[in-house]
Amino acid sequence: MHQLGAEFGAAPALSDLCHRPRVLLAYCLGQAYVSFFRLVGPFRSEAAWEDSATELYAPVLQRGLFTNLVFVVTMLAFGSVSVAALVVETVGTRLGLVVAPQSVARKAGRTA
């Protein structure tokens, strides 16, 4: 759903959400509600901001602190694995230890 929203410019960036902390928390810890894809882009709606700050923020609070902490820890764990993989791939590619896949090489203008 998020990828589809990104394709037509309706997926909000974190910088768009930072000025409304409740919306940011609802977006990061909540489900992928359609209202989030009406915050920016061609179908932008001020009502979507209010709905996100109130109705979509409420389930995040109702879940409780422990459950939300589990979500945050899970995101940090998977995020750190992704960052580690990026570092290994970047360093390995620069040292010639890892060969970039053909599709990546073509995008970078290199041919194998």
Backbone bond lengths (Angstrom), bond angles and torsions (degrees), N, CA, C in turn:
res aa  C-N    CA-C-N  psi(-1)  N-CA   C-N-CA  omega(-1)  CA-C   N-CA-C  phi
1 M - - - 1.448 - - 1.528 110.27 -
2 H 1.344 115.24 -41.07 1.456 118.86 -179.09 1.527 111.02 -65.93
3 Q 1.325 116.91 -39.46 1.457 120.43 179.72 1.528 110.77 -63.21
4 L 1.315 116.77 -40.73 1.464 120.44 178.11 1.526 110.34 -62.60
5 G 1.334 116.63 -43.89 1.463 120.14 177.14 1.520 112.04 -61.53
6 A 1.334 116.25 -37.68 1.472 120.16 179.03 1.526 110.89 -66.37
7 E 1.315 117.15 -33.66 1.458 120.23 -177.55 1.525 113.04 -66.38
8 F 1.328 117.54 -30.59 1.466 117.71 178.23 1.526 112.56 -111.97
9 G 1.340 116.45 19.63 1.458 121.45 171.65 1.510 116.10 78.39
10 A 1.332 118.21 23.57 1.459 120.49 -178.10 1.525 113.30 -108.21
11 A 1.331 118.52 -1.07 1.463 120.75 178.84 1.523 108.85 -83.97
12 P 1.327 117.94 118.90 1.464 119.19 -178.53 1.524 111.72 -72.85
13 A 1.308 116.54 142.90 1.462 121.98 172.77 1.525 108.04 -83.83
14 L 1.325 116.56 159.46 1.460 119.19 178.41 1.522 110.99 -60.40
15 S 1.323 117.27 -31.95 1.467 119.78 178.30 1.532 111.33 -65.72
16 D 1.332 117.85 -28.62 1.466 120.83 175.84 1.523 111.29 -69.55
17 L 1.325 116.16 -30.62 1.463 121.17 -173.85 1.519 113.77 -91.75
18 C 1.328 117.93 -14.61 1.468 121.34 -173.24 1.523 114.08 -62.52
19 H 1.313 118.63 -27.72 1.469 118.77 -177.30 1.529 112.13 -79.69
20 R 1.319 118.75 -6.48 1.467 122.91 174.61 1.529 108.59 -128.06
21 P 1.340 118.86 89.62 1.471 121.95 -174.53 1.534 114.16 -55.82
22 R 1.321 117.91 -35.28 1.470 119.40 178.90 1.522 111.07 -65.88
23 V 1.315 116.57 -40.58 1.467 120.39 178.40 1.527 109.64 -66.48
24 L 1.320 117.17 -40.47 1.460 121.40 178.50 1.530 110.78 -60.29
25 L 1.329 116.95 -46.90 1.468 120.31 178.92 1.530 111.90 -65.64
26 A 1.315 116.99 -41.18 1.461 120.04 178.27 1.517 110.74 -63.41
27 Y 1.327 116.76 -38.30 1.464 121.44 -179.62 1.525 111.00 -69.56
28 C 1.327 116.64 -44.22 1.467 120.66 -176.96 1.522 113.35 -75.19
29 L 1.318 117.34 -35.80 1.468 120.26 -175.28 1.522 113.98 -108.30
30 G 1.317 117.10 -3.61 1.459 119.73 -178.62 1.511 112.58 -100.46
31 Q 1.312 114.93 -168.68 1.457 120.90 179.19 1.524 109.67 -88.34
32 A 1.315 116.66 171.20 1.465 122.27 -178.56 1.529 109.68 -85.30
33 Y 1.309 116.02 74.51 1.459 120.68 179.19 1.527 110.53 -75.84
34 V 1.306 116.43 150.56 1.460 122.26 179.93 1.522 110.97 -60.51
35 S 1.318 117.77 -33.27 1.472 120.70 -178.79 1.524 112.60 -57.56
36 F 1.322 117.42 -31.18 1.462 119.93 179.13 1.526 111.33 -64.14
37 F 1.307 116.82 -27.15 1.456 120.48 -178.61 1.527 111.94 -92.11
38 R 1.337 114.62 11.64 1.462 120.35 172.18 1.527 110.71 -114.85
39 L 1.335 116.73 10.86 1.462 121.19 178.90 1.529 111.30 -78.25
40 V 1.314 116.69 -36.40 1.466 122.69 178.66 1.518 108.44 -135.54
41 G 1.306 115.80 170.71 1.460 119.66 174.43 1.511 114.40 91.95
42 P 1.320 116.41 -164.00 1.463 121.07 -172.19 1.533 114.41 -68.43
43 F 1.314 118.08 -20.99 1.469 121.16 -179.11 1.522 111.37 -111.32
44 R 1.329 116.76 28.25 1.467 123.33 -177.87 1.524 110.80 -54.48
45 S 1.331 114.44 138.13 1.454 120.16 -179.93 1.525 109.46 -145.07
46 E 1.325 116.58 130.28 1.468 120.33 176.44 1.526 110.69 -65.72
47 A 1.322 116.97 -31.14 1.472 120.56 177.91 1.526 110.84 -63.18
48 A 1.327 117.15 -32.52 1.464 120.37 178.79 1.531 110.96 -65.08
49 W 1.348 116.79 -34.59 1.463 119.67 176.28 1.524 110.73 -64.22
50 E 1.321 116.57 -43.67 1.467 120.12 179.51 1.522 111.45 -66.63
51 D 1.327 116.55 -42.95 1.471 120.15 177.95 1.524 111.01 -60.89
52 S 1.315 116.63 -41.29 1.463 120.74 -178.97 1.528 111.33 -67.33
53 A 1.329 116.66 -37.46 1.463 120.95 -178.88 1.526 113.11 -75.62
54 T 1.313 117.41 -19.43 1.466 119.73 -177.25 1.532 111.66 -114.89
55 E 1.327 116.78 -70.24 1.461 120.82 -173.98 1.526 113.88 -68.12
56 L 1.317 117.65 -37.10 1.459 120.01 -178.28 1.525 112.42 -85.93
57 Y 1.313 116.42 -18.08 1.466 121.72 175.75 1.527 110.66 -80.30
58 A 1.307 117.34 -29.53 1.470 121.93 -177.29 1.535 113.39 -57.61
59 P 1.341 120.24 -46.08 1.472 118.56 178.83 1.525 114.02 -62.10
60 V 1.328 116.81 -29.89 1.460 120.10 177.67 1.520 109.45 -64.71
61 L 1.328 116.67 -42.08 1.473 120.48 177.73 1.520 112.06 -68.92
62 Q 1.321 116.56 -38.69 1.470 120.72 -177.89 1.524 112.19 -66.63
63 R 1.319 117.23 -27.42 1.464 120.75 -179.81 1.517 112.15 -64.98
64 G 1.292 117.22 -30.44 1.451 120.94 -179.96 1.517 113.04 95.58
65 L 1.320 114.90 163.24 1.462 121.68 -174.75 1.525 112.19 -65.85
66 F 1.322 117.82 -44.37 1.464 120.40 -175.81 1.530 111.52 -61.97
67 T 1.317 117.20 -46.25 1.466 120.50 -179.35 1.522 110.86 -63.77
68 N 1.311 117.43 -41.99 1.463 120.25 177.96 1.531 111.24 -65.05
69 L 1.333 117.39 -36.69 1.462 120.31 176.38 1.524 111.06 -64.67
70 V 1.322 117.03 -37.02 1.467 120.16 176.23 1.524 109.70 -60.91
71 F 1.335 117.34 -42.96 1.464 120.85 177.73 1.525 110.90 -61.56
72 V 1.322 117.33 -44.71 1.468 121.26 -178.42 1.531 110.34 -64.49
73 V 1.320 116.92 -44.57 1.467 120.45 179.39 1.529 110.20 -63.14
74 T 1.315 117.60 -40.52 1.467 121.38 177.94 1.520 110.59 -62.74
75 M 1.345 117.11 -45.31 1.464 120.06 178.03 1.521 111.24 -61.61
76 L 1.337 117.39 -41.42 1.459 120.49 179.39 1.526 111.43 -65.78
77 A 1.332 117.02 -38.94 1.463 120.84 179.77 1.529 110.43 -63.50
78 F 1.335 116.77 -51.48 1.460 119.57 -179.64 1.530 111.58 -67.46
79 G 1.320 116.67 -35.19 1.459 120.06 177.17 1.519 111.81 -64.37
80 S 1.329 117.38 -40.29 1.468 119.97 179.45 1.524 110.83 -68.06
81 V 1.340 118.10 -35.02 1.463 120.61 175.47 1.530 109.81 -64.08
82 S 1.325 116.86 -41.67 1.467 120.43 178.84 1.524 111.33 -64.45
83 V 1.316 117.53 -42.15 1.466 121.03 178.75 1.528 110.01 -65.33
84 A 1.331 117.29 -41.81 1.467 120.59 178.35 1.524 110.73 -62.11
85 A 1.333 117.24 -42.44 1.468 120.56 178.15 1.524 110.96 -63.78
86 L 1.313 117.11 -39.50 1.466 121.03 177.86 1.524 111.20 -62.45
87 V 1.327 116.13 -44.23 1.467 120.46 -179.87 1.524 110.52 -64.05
88 V 1.343 116.85 -46.07 1.465 120.39 179.95 1.529 110.60 -61.61
89 E 1.320 117.24 -44.26 1.463 120.45 -179.70 1.527 111.47 -65.86
90 T 1.326 116.86 -43.52 1.467 120.14 -178.93 1.519 111.25 -64.43
91 V 1.317 116.86 -48.63 1.470 120.72 -179.68 1.521 109.80 -65.66
92 G 1.317 116.79 -44.59 1.468 120.39 -179.59 1.511 112.63 -62.67
93 T 1.334 117.37 -38.83 1.457 121.05 179.26 1.526 110.43 -67.95
94 R 1.307 117.15 -42.25 1.472 120.70 -179.48 1.523 112.04 -67.04
95 L 1.344 116.69 -31.43 1.459 120.40 178.67 1.522 112.48 -86.91
96 G 1.334 116.21 -4.91 1.460 120.25 -179.90 1.515 113.66 80.84
97 L 1.337 117.48 12.83 1.462 121.54 179.97 1.524 112.41 -86.26
98 V 1.311 116.08 -23.77 1.459 121.86 -179.68 1.519 107.65 -120.43
99 V 1.316 116.38 131.48 1.460 120.89 178.48 1.526 107.74 -96.28
100 A 1.329 116.31 127.64 1.461 121.08 179.97 1.523 109.48 -67.29
101 P 1.326 118.22 141.97 1.471 120.58 175.91 1.524 110.67 -58.76
102 Q 1.322 117.03 156.29 1.463 122.28 -176.65 1.523 112.41 -56.37
103 S 1.334 117.86 -41.26 1.463 119.69 -177.62 1.527 111.08 -64.85
104 V 1.329 117.58 -36.60 1.457 121.48 178.02 1.528 109.83 -70.45
105 A 1.319 117.05 -40.70 1.463 121.03 179.70 1.525 110.82 -63.77
106 R 1.330 117.43 -39.35 1.468 120.45 178.97 1.519 111.32 -65.93
107 K 1.335 117.17 -40.86 1.465 120.40 179.70 1.516 111.20 -65.08
108 A 1.325 117.10 -32.44 1.452 120.74 -179.08 1.517 112.26 -84.05
109 G 1.330 116.69 -1.83 1.449 120.52 177.83 1.523 113.16 85.43
110 R 1.328 117.15 11.30 1.462 121.04 178.20 1.515 109.01 -100.95
111 T 1.280 116.39 150.29 1.469 120.65 174.20 1.510 108.58 -121.05
112 A 1.297 116.00 144.98 1.464 120.24 -178.30 1.506 110.80 -95.14
